[in-house]
Amino acid sequence: MRVLIVAVGSRGDVAPFTGLGTALRAAGHGVTIAGYRMFADLVTGCGLGFWPLPGDPRLLEAARWQRGAAGPAGAARLVGLIRDHMREVHAGILAAARGNADVLLLAGMSSIGGYHIAEGLGLPSMGLGLQPVYPTRAFPPSIVTARSLGRWGNLAAGKALVVTGAPALAGPVRELRAELGLPRLGTYDAVFRRQDAGRWPGLCGFSPAVVPRPADWRDGLEVVGYWWPEWPASWSPPAELQSFLDAGPPPVFTGFGSMTPPGADRLSDLAAAAGRMAGVRMVIQAGQAGLAKAGEPAHDSVVIGEVPHDWLFPRMAAVVHHAGAGTAAAGLRAGVPAVSVPVIGDQPFWAARLAALGTGPRPIPYQRLSASALAAAIRDAVTRPSYRARAQVLAGRLAGEDGAAPVVEMLNRLPN
């Protein structure tokens, strides 16, 4: 069966599907991932097909920072950015799906229009999620806040997000349905209600040990376990990094992935200062923020480019990160304490989960980040045994899960 996985977003929104795609290929399916062109090498290096979609996540990220993106107002602005970008993404998904796919697996915002493309082309489809986005009493909307509003408040906030987003997103969907010759739908049917009414399957790629499936979710929504990123078999660690790791005790990782927040130019000096104050060696990942030029070592530290977290994190004393879904998961998988510095979107939600699970100290919001605060959190993370003990218990739980297996099972039930 020809499987098209559509993953629209940053590297963290694409990388998990290289692992899922590899598992589907091993099960006998042909797999293509559609994403932004900048991730072509990431996908093809894992032996998977790639289809370029129009757009660049760096432009969306820059616009999001320029307009602000904290709390409900930020979520509303984010919806507006997605709406403006949806038309060209829809065109790209439609071109990829026509004649090239037997089933669509739709991740993130691609599910909004991709569901209707599948309907128009007569293809089976399912949603894939890296965050819990469906309204529930169990916790607040993950892209809005990490603070519980109470059972009824959480549910009301989730439904309010739907009410806020639907009018902005319905226009591009209606245009798409008209192009496909499908009947016109009302605002909420076009964006959310039709999927819910049809019990459209939505599989969430995170562990129930980290976020249990809410009891009030409808049938068809499941939490299946993480989809771990794949890396090319030819990868080997840079010699400078290996030498640094061999030369002393386990260091502390610091990286912010694809984040480019205001003031990112200060993070290199801040991280190095925090490492000196905490008395630890550091591995600093340059990332999209460009914390430092990769390969230029600072005092008792090394600066790196992209390195597989599943190789690097088990060698760390602790990991400092922005609490993106994938990076937070990688730290848990490695069984190491986490110092979370959430920046935007769903990151405060994951940071709060890590603290609640007992795998690290309380998060430091990026707006309050200082060298002294970071140093104190690092010292706490590397000296309190309970953090590592709890992280290793969770690592054992994750090792027993197979998030790809339910996807394979669902595909195997489809008619060939």
N, C-alpha and C positions, 0 to 999 in steps of 0.2 A: 504494500500500500504506500502511495506517495503522501508523505506527511509534510505539511507546511506549517512551521512554527513562526508566528509573527511576534517579534519582540521589539517594541518601540521604546527607546529610552537610552540611558547612559550605559556604561560598561556593566555596571551592577545589575541592570535590567536584562542584559543579554547573556552574560557569562553562565548563569545557572542552566540555561537551555542548551549549552554545549554538552553538559553532562546528561541532561534528559535526552537530547538528540542522539548521543552516543548509545544510550541504553535502548532507544527505539530502533536504532540501526542494528544493534546486536540481536534484537528480536525479529529481524528480517524486513524492516520497513526502510524505504528510501526517505531520507530526511533532508529538508532544506530549511534554513533559518532566514527569514526576511528581517532586515534591520538596517540601521544607518550604515552608509558605505564605509565609514571609518572602522567598523568592526569586521570587515571582510576577512582579514588575516586571522583574527581570533577564531572565527568560525571554520574557515577552510583548513586552518592548521590542525583542527581536530578531525579532519576527514569528512566534514559535512558540507552539503551544498549551501550556497549563499545567494540571496536575492537582495540587491540594494534598494532601499526605500529613500524617498526624497527627504531632505532635512538634515539637521546637525544638532545633537543634544546640547552642544556648547552654546549655541545661539539661544535656545530655550532657557538654559540655565542662567545666562547673562541677563536675559529679559526678566526672569523671575526675581533675581537679586535686585535689579534696578527698580522694580515695582514693589518689592517687599513681599514676603510670603509667610508671615507668622500668623497663626490662629485662623479663625473663620474668614476674616477679610483676605488673608493670604490665600486660603483655599479657593475663595471666589475668583481671585485674580488668576490663580493657576488654571481654573476651569476655563477662563477666557483665553488664556494662552493655548490650551489644548484645542478649543473650538477653532481658533484661527489656523491651527496647524492640521486639523483633521482632514480638510478637503484634499490636500496633497498626499497625506498618508493613505486616505481611502483609495485614491487613484493608484498608488503604488501597490497596495494589497490586492486590489482587483486585477491588476496586470500580472501579479505573481500567481494568483489563484487560477486564472483562466487557463485551462488546459495543462496546468502543471501540478495539480494537487487533487487527491482523493478525499482529504480531510483537513480541516483547518484547526490548529491549536492557537488560541488567541490570548496573548498576555497583555496585562495592563490596559492602557487606553485603546489598544487596537481592538479590544473586544466590543467597544461601543459600536463601531461601524462594521467590524469584521463579522459580527453575528448576522447582519443584514446581507453582507456579501455572500456568506454561506447559504442563506435562504435563497437569494436570487440565483445562485449557481447550482442549487440543489445538492449542496455538499453537507455532510455531517460536520459538526464543530463542537468545541468545548472551550471554556475559559480556563486560563491558568493564572493564578495570582501569587505574587510574592509577599503581599501584605493582606491583612484582613480588612476588607473595605465594605463588607455587607453590614447593614444596621443590626445591632444586637444590644441586649441589656447588659451583656457581660463586660463590655469595655467601651470607651468612647471611640469615635471615628479615628483610625490610626493616623490619618493625614492631617488632622486638625489639632488634637491635643493628646497628651499622655495622662492627664488628670481625670480620674473617674468623676462623672457627674451624677452618680447614683444609677440604679437600674433603669428607672424611667427616663432620667436625664440623658443617659448614654443612648438609649433607643431614639429619643426625640432628636438628639443631635445628629444621629446617623440619618434619620429621615429628613431632617432639615437640610443636610448636605445634598441629598437627592433632589429636594425641592429647589435648592439653589442652582444645582448644576444642570438639571434637565432642560430648562428653557434656553440656556446658552448652547447646549450641545445638540439640541434637536434639529436645528437648521441644517447642518451638514449631513445628518442622517436622512432627513427628508429628501434632500437633493440626491443623495446616493440611491435611495429607494426609487425615486423617479427615473434615474438613469437605468436601473435594473428592471424597470417595468413592474415594480411591486406596488401594492395599494398604499395610499397615504395613511400614516398613523398619527395619532395625537402626540402631544409633547412627551408625556411620561411613558406611553407605550413604545415610542421610538427609541428611547434611551434606556429604560430600565424594566418597565412593567411586563413587556412581552417576554423577555427572558425569564422573569420570575414565574409568570403564569404557565409557561411551557416547561417549567422545571429544568431549564437549560443547565447542563452539568458545569460546575465550577470547582476545580481542584486547586487547593491552596498548598503551595510548595514550602511549607515550614512545618516544624515538628509540633505535634500535640503536647509534647513535654515542655515546650516553650510557650505556646498559646493553644490551650485546649479548644476543641471545636465547641462553639456556643450551642447550648441546648435549644435555643430559639431560632437557629438558622433553618431555612426550609430544606426539604428533601432535595438532593442533588448538589448541595454545597458540602464539600468534604475537606478535611485537613489531612494530607497524605504523607508529609515528611519532606525534608529538603531535597532539592535537586542540586547536586554539587557540581561546580564547574569542572570542565575537563581541560587539560593542557596538552599540547603536542608532545608525543612520546620522545621527541628529540631534545626536549628542554633539559638544561643542566644549570646549576646555580653559578652565578658569576664568580670568578676566582677571588676577587676582592672581598665579596661578601662571605664566602666560605672561609677565607683566611681570618677575617674579623671574628666570625663565630668561634673558630678554633682557638683564638688567642686569649680567651677569657671566659668569665662566667656568663650565663644566659643574659642577653640584653633585653631591653624593653623596646617594642615596636611602636612607632608613631606614624600615622598616616591618615589622610582625609579623603582618599579615593578621588572621585570625580568632582568633589566640592571645590568651588572657587568663591568663597565668601568674601565680603569686604574685609580688608585688612589682612588678606592671606599672606602678603609679603612679610608680615611680622612673625609668622608662625615658625620659620626656621630658627630664628634667634630665640624665640620663646621656648621652643621645644628643647633646644640645646641647653638653655639656661636651666630649665626644669630638670633635665637629666643631671646636670652638675649638682644642683641643689639636693636632688634625691640620692646622689651617689651611685647612679647606675650607668651602664653603657647603653647606647641607643642605636637602633636601626631606624632611620628616618626615610620614609617613602616619599619621593618627590611628588607623585600624583599630579593631577591636573592643576592644582594650586601652585605647583612649582616650588615646593618648600626649599629646595636647593637644587643646584644642577647635579643630576645623577652622576655619581662617581667622585664627587668632591667631598672628602671626609671632613667632618668637624671634630672638635676635641672629644676623644673617646667615643666616637660614633662613626657610622658609615651611612651614606646616602645611596638609595637604590631606586631603580625603576620598577617595572612590573615584575613581581615574583609571585608564584603560586602560594596562596595563603596556607593551603594544606601542607605544603612543604616547610614554610617559614614559621608559622605560628607555634607548632609544637616545640620549637627551639627557643622560644621566648620566655622570659620571666613574667611578662604581662604584655598586654596590647592596649595601646591608646588609639582610639579611632572615633569616627563620626557617628557610629551606630547605624550605618546603613544596614539594610536587611541581610545582605550577603556577608558583609564583613563581621557583623555581630554573630551570625551563624558560624562563620569560620573560626572565630575565637572559642565558641562553645565546643565545636567539633575537636579543637586542639586541646581542650581541657585547661585553658590558662585564664587567669583573672583578666578582667576588662576594666579600663578606665574610659568611660563614654563621654564624648564632647559633642552632643547632638547639635546640628546646625539648622535643619529645615525639614519640612514634610513629615514623613513617618519616622524620622530618626529619634525624636523625643520618645515616641511610643516604644521603640526597641530598646532604647537606653533605659527606660523605666522598667522594662521586662528583665533586663540583665540584672539590675539592682534588686528587683523583687525576688529573683531566683537565687540571690545570694552569691553571684559570681564576680562581684566587684563593688567598689564604693558608689555612693550616690553620683549621678551624672553631674557634669559641669556644663551648663549651657554655654554655647560658644560666645555669646555676648558677655559672659562673666569670666571668660578664660584669662588667666594670668599665669606667669611662671611660678609664682608661689603656690597658687591653688593647684596647678597641675603637679608640681613637685610633691605636695602633701598627698594628693590622691595616688600618685605612683608609689610613694613610700608605703601607704596603706595597702595598696594592691600586692606588693611584693613581700610584705612582712606578715600579713594576716593569713594564717594557714587555712582558715575556713573558706576563703574565696576559691583557692585552688582546689580544695577538697570537693566543694560543691560543683565547680566547673567540670571536674573529672567524673563525677557521678553522672552529670548530664551528657558528657562525651560518651560514656558507656551506653546511655539510652539512645543517643543518635546513631551510634555504630550498629545498633540492632534494627534500624529502620531502613526501608527502601522506598523512597518517595516516587521512584520511577515505575515501580511495579503496578500501582493502580492505573497509571496512564496506559501502560502496555495492555493491561487487562481490558480496559474500556475499548481500546483500538481493536483488540482481538474479537470483541463482541460485534463489531460492525460488519455488515455484509461486504464481501470482496467484489 
